[in-house]
């Protein structure tokens, strides 16, 4: 049996039997991976591990890989870094639920993707530390996730442009098909792609524009990947923001 060390971001968990669970992680060592965790729900004192496996919580681990077992296992697992506010702030925990579900549905690769992993790991830390601009964070995350997944706009933004979702480019003339971001959403997409996450509080957005942009980004992702249409946490996100 081979051992290895890695870091991961929790994407999803499934109960398995009475006391075990399957944990899906985005890892630095192998992209998306699933791990069997036994005894996590037992009364023998090991139940504290359950607290580690919440949406987008960062973990560090020593993994076990065996050719005889389909799923990886942990030899040891602990928090990747201490979260100060994310577990206790309903706005941030709602955001975390959305981020985890989007990543769980969109990321299927079982190969290391260092830029994507680093972006997600750092995004969790940024959200946890954020004091202003929390309401805009999920929009910034989606815009920049599109860049990491290869869907960044193919040309530069010009004032007054629309964004052609089918072509993945800004358009000076509104395309005739319905797959188009409004001029306001196109401007916001460009602004978020160039905005430092620590300055999200300087972007003045109302609830209506946040909702419009979120819908537009989900259509954009959905044009490339059908799985995004099944994200259930969007409704909760819109209620909070």
N, C-alpha and C positions, 0 to 999 in steps of 0.2 A: 504494500500500500504506500502510495506516494503522498508526502506532505508538502504544502506550499503556503506562503503567506500572501495576503492580499487585503485590499480595502473594498468596501461595497456600499451601495445606497439601496435601502429597502424599497422595493417596488410593490410587492404584493405578498400576501400570506394565505395559505389554505389549511384549514384544520385537517389533520390526518389521524384517524383513530381517536382514542380517548385522551391521549396525553401528548401527541406529537403534532408537528405542523411542517408544511413545505414552505420555505421562504424563497422568494424570487428576488435576486439582487442584480443590480448593474455593477459589475466589478471592473477593477483595473487590470486584472490578470486574464480575464476571459469573456469580456462583454457580459451578456445576460446569462446568468446561471441559476440553477435551482438547488436548494440544499434541504436535506431532511434534518429536522431538529427533534430529537426524541426527549421525552420527559419534560417538555417545556410547560405543560399544564399540570404537572404532578404536584402533590402536596408535600413533597419531601424537601422543599427549600429551594428547588431549582426553578420555581415559577418566576423568579425575578427576571429570567432571560426574556420573558414575554415582552417586557418593557423595551427591550432593544429593537424589536421588530415592528416599529410603527412606521407609517408612510414617510419616506425619504430620510429616515434616520441613518446617519453615517455609522458604519461599523468597521473595525479592523478584525481580522481573523486569521487563524491557521486552519487551512482546509485539508481534508483527506480525500484522496481520489483513488478508487479501486476499479479495476477492469470488471470486477464481478458485480458492481453496483451501478445502477443507472444514474442515481443522484449523488452529488457530492455531499459530504458531511463536514461538520466543524469539529476540529480537535479543541479549539479555543475560539471564543468570540467575545468582543467587548466594544464599548462605544468608541467610535472613531475620533470624536471630539465632543466636549460637553456642550449641549444645547442650553442656552440661557433663557430664551423666551418662546421659541417655536412650540414646545409642547403645551404652553400655558396661555397662549394668545389665540383666541378663536379665529381671528383673521388669518394668522399665519398657519395654524393647523389646517384650516380649510384650504389654503393655498397649497400646503404640502400634500393633502389628499389628491388635489387636482394634478399636481406635478407627477406624483407617483403613478396615477392611473394613466396619464398621457404617455409616460415613458414605458410603462408595462405594455401598453397596446402598440406602441410605435417601434420599440427597439426589440428586434428579434435575433440580432446577430450574436453568435457565440464566439466571436473573435475580439481581441482587445481593440479598443478604440480610445486611445489616450486623450485626444482633444475633447471628445464627447464626455468621457468620464470626468476629466478635470473641470469642464464647464459645469456639470451637474453637482459635483462635490463642492466647488466654490460657490455655486448658486445657493446651496443649502446654508452654507456659512453666512452668505450675504443676507439672506432672508432672516436668519436668526438674529443678526446684528442690527438689522434695519430699524430705524426709528421713524423716518418719514418716507412717504411714497409706497407704503405697503400695498395700498389699493391698486397700484399700477404694476406690481411685481409680476403677476402671472402673464401680463401682456408682454412685458420685457422678456420673460422667460420663453414664451412661445416664439416671439420674433427671432431671438438668438438661437433657439433650438432649431429653427428652420435652416439657419446658416450651417449648423453642425451636421444636419442630416442631408445637406446638399441642395437645399431649396432656396438659397439666398437669391434675391433679385439679380437678374443677369445683366442689368445696366444701372447707371446712376440715376438717382431721382432728380427731376426738374420741377420747380414750383408749378402747381396746377395739374400735375399728371394724375392719371388713374393708374391702378395696378392690374394688369392682365393676369389673372390667376392661371389660365391655361398655358400661356407662354412664359410665365414667370418673369415678366419684365414690366417696367413702367411704360405707360403709353401716353403720348401727348394728345391723342384723339381717343375718345371713349370707344372701346371695341364694341362691335354689334352684338356679340353673344352675352349671355347673362353672367358669366364667370368673371366679374369685375369688382375690385375694391373701389369704393367711392374715393373722391379726391381727398377727403378728410382722413380716411383710413390709410390711404397711400402715403400721405404726409406723415402720419403717426408711425407707420411701419419704418420709414426711413429714419425718423427721429429716435425710435427705440433701438434700432440697429447701431446707432452711433452714440447712444447715451451710456455714460458710466452708471452702473447700477446704484451707486451711492448718491446719484443726483436725480433719482426718479421722482422725488418730491417736488422738483421744480417744473414738472410737466403737469399743467392744469387740465384735468379731465373730469367730465361729469359722468354720471351713471350711464346715460344713454350712449355716449361715445364709447365708453368702456365695453358696453354690451355689443355695440355694432362692430367694434374692432375684434372682439373675441369671436363673434360669429363669423366674421370675414376670415380670420386666421384658421378657424376650424374647417371652413369650406376649402381654404387653400391646402391645408394638410390632407383633407379628405379627397381632394382631386388626385393626390399621389398615393395615399394610403387609406383604404376603406376602414381600417380598424378604428380610426379616430371618431367615427360616427357613433360608436357605442359608449363613449365616455359618459358615465353617469353623474360624475361630480360637477359637471357644468351647471346644473340646476342649482345646486347648493351655493356654488361660487357666485352666481348671479344674484341670489338672495342676500348674500353678505355684502357684495360690492355693487 
